[in-house]
Each structure stands twice: as C-alpha cells, then as structure tokens.
C-alpha cells in the first residue's frame, strides 16, 4: 500500500514551507524514520523522517519549491504502483492538460516543387499552460527571459529555478525557423533569441575594446528564510517603535561566587550546570513580575492597547548557524533557578540543531540577549515587537570603587535596557534597571523570596 509523503504542519502560524533538499532520489529505497527531506520555514530549518519503508516511487516538487503545509510532496510504495491519486490539487491542472494534449499524427512526406521559397514565419512561444515554480518565474522575469523556453527537469515536466538558470547561461540562441542562419549573435526574438526578422539585418559593428578594469571578486548569496524574517522584523521594529536604551552596571562579585559554589557542588547536589546567564534570567523573572514594572512585561498592540501579562514569559536570544532565534521560557517567574537553567539549555540546543518547533518561539513578553561571551561592554539591543522591552547582557570588566575610604577593584557587569518610549518613560525604565542590579548584587537574598 503506497504511503503519501506530506509537508508537515509545523505550527498554527505557518502556512507553507520551502523544500530545501531531498535526501533520497526518486526510485531509491528508504527506511521508516530515515531522514527523507529537509524543509525551511521563516524561522527554522528541519529534517523530516520518512513515514514508511519502501521505495520513493514519485516526487511532486523539486528542491526550492514553496509548498503549502499538509500537501503531498511524494509517495513511498512499491515500484509500479499508481501515484495519480496522491497528486496534489495544485498540480492536477498541468498534469491533466499534458495527458489530454492530442498526439500529432505523422504527416506524409510531400516533395515540394522547386517554386518560390516560402517565407519563414516567426516562431511563437509555447501556447497554453506551462508548469513552472514561483522561483523559476521570478528569476525569468528578473533576467528578462521567457521561462517557457527552458528545458524542464522537475517532477511532472515542471520548470524549476535551475532550468531557468540553465536557459540564461546558454546565452543567445535561435528559433527553429532561423537556426540555419544563426551565427551566435543575439536577436530580437523572445528572450533574446535570433529569429527570422534578424536574418537580413547587418551585423552590428563590434565596439572598440576598452581597457579592462580590475574587477573586485565577490559572491552573491541569497538570504535564507530565517535571515529574511530577521531582516524584516528588525526593520519593522526600528521603523514602528520609539526605542531608547539605558545602560547600568552592578557588582557581579556575589553572582560569580555563587556560581563558583554551584559549579563545585553541582554533581553532588544533582543540579544542572547553572550559568551566569541562567542567574540573570531568574533575577529578571522575579523583578519583572513586580507590579511597578508591568509596562515592561507587556505588548503594545495596535489601537493604543497595552496588554500587561500576569506571568513573565522570557524570550532568550540564541545564536544559530541560520541566524538569531528566540525561544520562550513560559511562566519563568513560577520556575526555580534549576528549572529555568534546564529549559533554557534544552531550547537553545533545539534551536541550534534546527529542530525547534515554531510555537516554541511565540508568546514572549520580554526578551534577553547576552553578548557577554564576545567581550561586548555595551550595545543597543533591538526590541522584538509587540514587546515593550529587551535586556542586553554585557561582559564582565574590572572596575574600581571606594570602600571605607580605600580604592578597591571589583568585577562589574553592564546591562543595557532598550524600551519603547511610547509605553515606558525613562524614569520607570531606570527604576527597573536599578532594582535588577540590586537583586543581582544580593542574589542569595533574592533566592530566599
């Protein structure tokens, strides 16, 4: 019994995915659970396992195609089995048209009398529907070529992006009627083809060779779906919000000593590897839960509505090969330090592996971005709308302060708070930073609450 291969439903906010790679070719054997294909959403890239064992007897979409979720993209079964019943509705029109096209009967050869040589008429572009992927059509429009002249290599005779690139790379070509007179020059036909209208035209004089300027080497690389989403969100954030950043620092001596104790005794106590970032997440979840800081634990919605959350849902910025992802620790203010540490690591690991579900990146009421490991002493984090604030965590530096009339060095950590001035004024934002710094300088007391 044949089994359809579906583009999975990866979350309520995702309507379509891009098929980035087939790990098996049509006709190859596949085992259930083996990675069959990779797909990409606007936030993550995921490997999808085969739903059954057998032979990949048909594929309906080529790599690079954008496909609606829950659409059949291929079939696993036994060679020879029919796959027509699994053909997606969006491809049935092209398939039926191809199947119903009348076969041209062979014409009897007739020797023409040596009369006046007939005039060749310009070749027409293929008539009717020609199946092509959206990427192929977009590239053809950009390059100024007619994609219908490309040689299709996709499933069911579909023209894919690679076919259009091949058409462009071939350079000037001729229509069948003008092929005999073609000498390699571009013409006036569709897509720059040399046509019968160009046969009697005198060849254009070659321009005088200009001295070649040294060209700079470069590579054009198309941004991934994740990178495009990040670019769109960042531009929208800066264009639609009134962002301001305050930076303050605190004495990190206590949290560093506390972490050193945990690190020395974590195995004996059965605790996870709690990091300085975990400690800051915990402190933020407690300070942000205070009523006086409610405007920073909120979303500013359209229509001038400020939605204040009863729980603190922390977004944690994670650096991945695909770009910045921000998974969410829901109700962090109700979780212990150990629970926050464990969940933060699990979410970061899934994000970096490309297996993080889109729904795990929703619902954050406030975000934390830590660049301390890169030695950054101060930066301006960008708000993730509709949130009203984001905290940037910086590196630890050595500073000096006066203690009992003496200058003493200490380890300081700076925190950068960016807030939407439409929802939060400078004084309340500064009070939040002050409360947070105080909580971190007295972290042992914070744990007692």
C-alpha positions as CSV (number, residue, x, y, z in Angstrom):
1,X,0.0,0.0,0.0
2,X,1.5,3.3,-1.1
3,X,2.1,6.0,1.6
4,X,2.0,9.7,0.8
5,X,4.8,12.0,2.0
6,X,3.3,15.2,3.4
7,X,4.8,18.6,4.0
8,X,4.2,18.7,7.8
9,X,2.0,21.0,9.8
10,X,4.7,22.7,11.9
11,X,2.5,25.3,13.8
12,X,-0.6,27.4,13.6
13,X,1.3,30.4,12.3
14,X,3.0,28.5,9.4
15,X,1.0,28.2,6.2
16,X,3.8,27.0,3.8
17,X,7.4,25.7,3.9
18,X,10.2,25.6,1.4
19,X,11.5,22.2,0.3
20,X,15.2,22.8,0.6
21,X,16.6,19.3,0.0
22,X,15.6,15.7,-1.0
23,X,17.9,13.3,0.8
24,X,16.6,10.5,-1.4
25,X,16.1,10.4,-5.2
26,X,13.1,9.0,-7.0
27,X,13.5,5.3,-7.3
28,X,15.7,4.9,-4.2
29,X,14.9,2.7,-1.2
30,X,14.0,4.4,2.0
31,X,13.5,3.1,5.6
32,X,10.9,4.4,8.0
33,X,12.4,7.1,10.3
34,X,15.3,7.8,7.9
35,X,15.8,11.4,7.0
36,X,13.9,11.9,3.7
37,X,13.9,15.6,3.1
38,X,14.7,19.0,4.7
39,X,12.3,21.9,4.8
40,X,12.6,25.5,5.9
41,X,10.1,28.0,7.5
42,X,10.7,31.6,8.1
43,X,12.2,30.7,11.5
44,X,13.9,27.4,11.3
45,X,15.2,24.5,9.1
46,X,14.1,20.9,9.9
47,X,14.9,17.4,8.8
48,X,11.8,15.3,8.2
49,X,11.9,11.5,8.6
50,X,10.3,9.0,6.2
51,X,6.7,8.0,7.3
52,X,7.2,4.4,6.0
53,X,9.7,2.0,4.5
54,X,9.7,1.2,0.7
55,X,10.7,2.9,-2.5
56,X,10.4,6.6,-3.2
57,X,8.3,5.9,-6.3
58,X,7.3,9.5,-7.0
59,X,8.2,13.1,-6.1
60,X,5.8,16.0,-7.0
61,X,8.0,19.0,-6.2
62,X,11.7,19.9,-6.8
63,X,14.0,21.5,-4.3
64,X,13.4,25.2,-3.7
65,X,9.6,24.9,-4.2
66,X,7.4,26.7,-1.6
67,X,4.7,24.2,-0.7
68,X,1.5,24.6,1.5
69,X,1.5,22.5,4.7
70,X,-0.2,19.1,4.6
71,X,0.4,18.9,0.8
72,X,1.6,15.6,-0.7
73,X,5.1,16.1,-2.0
74,X,5.9,12.5,-2.8
75,X,4.9,8.8,-2.5
76,X,6.6,5.8,-0.8
77,X,5.5,2.4,-2.0
78,X,6.3,-0.5,-4.4
79,X,7.7,0.2,-7.9
80,X,4.9,0.1,-10.4
81,X,2.2,1.3,-8.0
82,X,0.0,4.1,-9.2
83,X,0.6,7.6,-7.7
84,X,-2.1,9.6,-9.5
85,X,-4.5,9.5,-6.6
86,X,-1.8,11.3,-4.5
87,X,-1.1,14.1,-7.0
88,X,-1.7,17.5,-5.2
89,X,-4.6,19.5,-6.5
90,X,-2.3,22.4,-7.3
91,X,-0.6,20.2,-9.9
92,X,-3.6,18.3,-11.3
93,X,-4.4,21.0,-13.9
94,X,-0.9,20.8,-15.5
95,X,-0.9,17.0,-15.4
96,X,-4.4,16.7,-17.0
97,X,-3.5,19.2,-19.7
98,X,-0.4,17.3,-20.5
99,X,-2.2,14.0,-20.6
100,X,-5.1,15.3,-22.8
101,X,-2.9,17.0,-25.3
102,X,-3.7,15.4,-28.7
103,X,-0.9,13.5,-30.3
104,X,0.2,14.9,-33.6
105,X,-0.3,12.4,-36.4
106,X,2.7,11.8,-38.6
107,X,2.3,13.7,-41.9
108,X,3.0,12.1,-45.2
109,X,6.2,13.5,-46.7
110,X,5.4,15.6,-49.7
111,X,8.1,16.8,-52.0
112,X,7.7,20.5,-52.7
113,X,8.0,21.7,-56.2
114,X,11.0,24.0,-56.9
115,X,8.8,27.0,-56.7
116,X,9.3,30.2,-54.8
117,X,10.9,29.6,-51.5
118,X,8.3,30.1,-48.7
119,X,8.9,32.8,-46.2
120,X,9.6,31.6,-42.7
121,X,7.2,33.0,-40.1
122,X,8.5,34.0,-36.6
123,X,8.3,31.2,-34.1
124,X,5.7,31.6,-31.4
125,X,6.2,30.9,-27.7
126,X,4.6,27.7,-26.5
127,X,0.9,28.1,-26.1
128,X,-1.2,27.0,-23.1
129,X,-0.2,26.4,-19.6
130,X,3.4,25.6,-18.8
131,X,4.1,24.3,-15.3
132,X,6.8,26.3,-13.5
133,X,7.7,27.0,-9.9
134,X,7.2,30.5,-8.4
135,X,11.0,30.8,-8.1
136,X,11.5,29.9,-11.7
137,X,9.0,32.5,-12.9
138,X,10.5,35.2,-10.6
139,X,14.0,34.6,-11.9
140,X,12.9,34.6,-15.5
141,X,11.1,37.9,-15.0
142,X,14.2,39.4,-13.4
143,X,16.5,38.2,-16.2
144,X,14.1,39.1,-19.0
145,X,13.8,35.7,-20.5
146,X,10.7,33.6,-21.3
147,X,10.7,30.7,-18.9
148,X,8.6,28.6,-21.3
149,X,11.6,28.1,-23.5
150,X,13.5,26.4,-20.6
151,X,14.0,22.6,-20.7
152,X,12.0,21.3,-17.7
153,X,13.7,18.8,-15.3
154,X,11.3,19.0,-12.4
155,X,8.7,16.5,-11.4
156,X,5.8,16.1,-14.0
157,X,7.6,18.3,-16.5
158,X,7.7,21.2,-14.2
159,X,10.2,24.0,-14.9
160,X,12.3,24.8,-11.8
161,X,14.7,27.6,-11.0
162,X,17.7,25.6,-12.1
163,X,16.2,25.2,-15.6
164,X,15.8,29.0,-15.9
165,X,19.4,29.5,-14.8
166,X,20.5,27.0,-17.5
167,X,18.4,28.9,-20.1
168,X,20.1,32.2,-19.1
169,X,23.6,30.7,-19.1
170,X,23.2,29.3,-22.6
171,X,23.2,32.9,-23.9
172,X,22.0,33.8,-27.3
173,X,20.0,31.1,-29.2
174,X,17.9,30.9,-32.3
175,X,14.4,30.0,-33.2
176,X,13.9,26.8,-35.2
177,X,13.0,28.8,-38.3
178,X,16.2,30.9,-38.2
179,X,18.5,28.2,-37.0
180,X,20.3,27.8,-40.4
181,X,21.3,31.5,-40.4
182,X,22.3,31.7,-36.8
183,X,25.9,32.7,-36.1
184,X,25.8,33.1,-32.3
185,X,24.6,36.7,-32.1
186,X,21.7,37.8,-30.0
187,X,18.4,38.7,-31.8
188,X,15.2,40.5,-31.4
189,X,13.1,37.4,-30.5
190,X,11.6,36.4,-27.2
191,X,14.3,36.1,-24.6
192,X,16.9,37.5,-27.0
193,X,16.6,34.6,-29.5
194,X,17.8,35.1,-33.1
195,X,14.7,35.0,-35.2
196,X,13.9,35.2,-39.0
197,X,13.4,39.0,-38.5
198,X,17.1,39.2,-37.7
199,X,18.4,37.2,-40.8
200,X,18.8,40.2,-43.2
201,X,19.9,42.7,-40.6
202,X,23.6,43.7,-40.9
203,X,25.7,42.6,-38.0
204,X,26.4,45.4,-35.5
205,X,29.9,46.7,-35.6
206,X,31.9,45.4,-32.6
207,X,32.7,48.2,-30.2
208,X,36.3,49.1,-29.7
209,X,37.8,47.2,-26.9
210,X,38.0,49.3,-23.8
211,X,40.8,48.7,-21.4
212,X,39.8,46.2,-18.8
213,X,39.4,47.5,-15.3
214,X,40.3,45.2,-12.5
215,X,37.1,43.7,-11.2
216,X,36.6,43.1,-7.5
217,X,35.9,39.5,-6.6
218,X,32.6,38.9,-4.8
219,X,29.9,36.3,-4.3
220,X,26.1,36.8,-4.4
221,X,24.3,34.6,-1.9
222,X,20.6,34.5,-1.5
223,X,19.4,35.1,2.1
224,X,17.8,32.1,3.8
225,X,14.2,32.3,5.0
226,X,15.3,32.8,8.6
227,X,17.6,35.6,7.6
228,X,14.9,37.3,5.6
229,X,12.5,37.0,8.5
230,X,15.1,38.6,10.9
231,X,15.7,41.4,8.4
232,X,12.0,42.1,8.1
233,X,11.4,42.0,11.8
234,X,14.4,44.3,12.7
235,X,13.5,46.9,10.1
236,X,9.8,46.9,11.2
237,X,10.9,47.2,14.9
238,X,13.1,50.3,14.3
239,X,10.6,51.9,11.9
240,X,7.5,51.5,14.1
241,X,8.7,51.9,17.7
242,X,10.3,54.7,19.7
243,X,13.3,52.9,21.1
244,X,15.7,54.3,23.8
245,X,18.5,52.4,25.6
246,X,19.7,52.9,29.2
247,X,22.8,51.2,30.4
248,X,23.8,50.5,34.0
249,X,26.3,48.2,35.8
250,X,26.4,46.2,39.0
251,X,28.9,44.5,41.2
252,X,29.0,40.9,40.0
253,X,31.1,39.6,42.9
254,X,28.2,37.8,44.6
255,X,26.8,36.0,41.5
256,X,30.3,34.9,40.4
257,X,30.9,33.5,43.9
258,X,27.5,31.8,43.9
259,X,28.1,30.2,40.5
260,X,31.6,29.0,41.7
261,X,29.9,27.2,44.6
262,X,27.3,25.6,42.3
263,X,29.9,24.5,39.8
264,X,32.0,22.8,42.6
265,X,28.9,21.1,44.1
266,X,26.5,20.6,41.2
267,X,27.2,16.9,40.6
268,X,26.9,16.1,44.3
269,X,23.6,18.1,44.6
270,X,22.2,16.8,41.3
271,X,22.0,20.3,39.8
272,X,22.4,21.3,36.2
273,X,25.3,23.4,35.0
274,X,23.8,26.8,36.1
275,X,25.5,29.7,34.2
276,X,25.6,33.4,34.8
277,X,23.0,33.8,32.1
278,X,20.7,31.5,34.0
279,X,21.1,33.6,37.1
280,X,20.2,36.7,35.2
281,X,17.2,35.0,33.7
282,X,16.0,34.1,37.1
283,X,16.6,37.6,38.5
284,X,14.8,39.3,35.6
285,X,11.8,36.9,36.0
286,X,11.4,38.0,39.7
287,X,12.0,41.7,39.2
288,X,9.8,42.0,36.1
289,X,6.9,40.3,38.0
290,X,6.6,43.3,40.3
291,X,3.5,45.5,39.6
292,X,5.6,48.7,39.2
293,X,7.4,47.2,36.2
294,X,4.2,45.8,34.5
295,X,4.6,48.1,31.5
296,X,7.9,46.4,30.6
297,X,6.3,42.9,30.8
298,X,3.8,43.8,28.2
299,X,2.8,44.1,24.5
300,X,1.9,47.4,22.9
301,X,-0.9,46.4,20.4
302,X,-2.5,48.4,17.6
303,X,-5.1,50.8,18.7
304,X,-3.0,52.0,21.7
305,X,-3.7,49.0,23.8
306,X,-1.1,47.9,26.4
307,X,-1.5,44.2,27.2
308,X,0.1,43.5,30.6
309,X,0.9,39.9,31.4
310,X,0.3,38.2,34.7
311,X,3.2,35.8,34.1
312,X,6.7,36.6,32.9
313,X,7.4,34.8,29.6
314,X,11.1,35.3,28.8
315,X,12.4,35.2,25.2
316,X,16.0,34.0,25.2
317,X,18.1,35.1,22.1
318,X,20.1,32.1,20.7
319,X,22.8,32.4,18.1
320,X,22.5,29.7,15.4
321,X,24.0,28.9,12.0
322,X,20.8,30.1,10.4
323,X,20.6,33.3,12.4
324,X,19.1,34.6,15.6
325,X,16.3,32.6,17.1
326,X,14.3,33.5,20.2
327,X,12.7,30.6,22.0
328,X,10.4,31.3,25.0
329,X,10.5,30.2,28.6
330,X,6.8,30.5,29.6
331,X,5.9,31.5,33.2
332,X,9.6,31.8,34.2
333,X,8.5,33.7,37.3
334,X,6.9,30.4,38.6
335,X,10.0,28.3,37.9
336,X,13.1,27.6,40.1
337,X,16.6,28.5,39.1
338,X,17.4,24.9,38.2
339,X,14.2,24.6,36.1
340,X,15.0,27.8,34.2
341,X,18.6,26.6,33.6
342,X,17.4,23.2,32.3
343,X,14.7,24.6,30.0
344,X,17.0,27.4,28.6
345,X,19.6,24.8,27.6
346,X,17.0,22.5,26.0
347,X,15.5,25.3,24.0
348,X,19.0,26.6,22.9
349,X,20.1,23.1,21.8
350,X,16.9,22.5,19.7
351,X,17.3,26.0,18.1
352,X,20.9,25.3,17.1
353,X,20.0,21.8,15.8
354,X,17.2,23.2,13.7
355,X,14.5,21.1,15.5
356,X,12.8,23.9,17.5
357,X,9.1,24.0,16.8
358,X,7.8,27.4,15.7
359,X,5.3,27.5,18.6
360,X,8.2,27.5,21.0
361,X,9.2,30.9,19.6
362,X,5.9,32.6,20.4
363,X,4.4,34.3,23.4
364,X,7.4,36.1,24.9
365,X,6.6,39.2,27.0
366,X,10.2,40.3,27.4
367,X,13.5,39.3,25.8
368,X,17.1,38.9,27.0
369,X,20.1,39.0,24.6
370,X,23.5,38.1,26.1
371,X,26.7,39.1,24.2
372,X,28.9,38.9,27.2
373,X,30.8,35.9,25.9
374,X,32.0,38.0,22.9
375,X,33.6,40.7,25.2
376,X,30.9,43.3,24.4
377,X,30.9,46.0,27.0
378,X,27.8,47.9,25.8
379,X,25.3,47.5,22.9
380,X,21.8,48.6,21.8
381,X,19.5,45.5,21.6
382,X,16.5,45.9,19.2
383,X,13.0,45.3,20.6
384,X,11.0,42.4,19.3
385,X,7.6,44.0,18.7
386,X,5.0,44.0,20.1
387,X,7.1,43.6,23.3
388,X,8.0,46.9,25.0
389,X,11.5,46.0,26.3
390,X,14.6,43.9,25.8
391,X,17.6,43.5,28.1
392,X,21.2,43.3,26.7
393,X,23.7,41.5,28.9
394,X,27.3,42.6,28.5
395,X,30.7,41.2,29.5
396,X,32.3,41.4,33.0
397,X,35.0,44.1,33.4
398,X,37.2,45.1,36.3
399,X,36.4,48.4,37.8
400,X,37.4,50.3,41.0
401,X,35.2,51.7,43.8
402,X,35.8,53.4,47.1
403,X,35.2,51.1,50.1
404,X,35.8,52.6,53.6
405,X,37.9,55.3,52.0
406,X,40.1,52.9,50.0
407,X,40.1,52.2,46.3
408,X,39.2,48.6,45.6
409,X,38.8,46.7,42.3
410,X,35.7,44.6,41.7
411,X,34.1,42.7,38.8
412,X,31.3,44.7,37.2
413,X,28.7,43.6,34.6
414,X,26.8,46.1,32.5
415,X,23.1,45.7,31.5
416,X,21.6,47.6,28.5
417,X,17.8,48.0,28.6
418,X,16.1,49.1,25.3
419,X,12.4,50.1,25.9
420,X,9.6,51.5,23.8
421,X,9.2,55.1,24.9
422,X,5.6,55.0,23.8
423,X,4.8,52.6,26.7
424,X,7.6,53.2,29.2
425,X,9.2,56.5,30.3
426,X,12.9,56.9,31.1
427,X,12.3,57.1,34.9
428,X,10.3,53.8,35.2
429,X,12.8,52.1,32.9
430,X,15.7,53.3,35.0
431,X,14.0,52.1,38.2
432,X,13.7,48.6,36.7
433,X,17.4,48.6,35.9
434,X,18.2,49.8,39.4
435,X,16.0,47.1,41.0
436,X,17.5,44.4,38.8
437,X,21.1,45.4,39.6
438,X,20.3,45.5,43.3
439,X,18.7,42.0,43.1
440,X,21.8,40.6,41.3
441,X,24.2,42.2,43.9
442,X,22.1,40.4,46.6
443,X,21.3,37.3,44.7
444,X,21.3,35.0,47.8
445,X,18.6,37.1,49.4
446,X,16.6,37.0,46.1
447,X,16.6,33.2,46.3
448,X,15.0,33.3,49.8
449,X,11.9,35.1,48.5
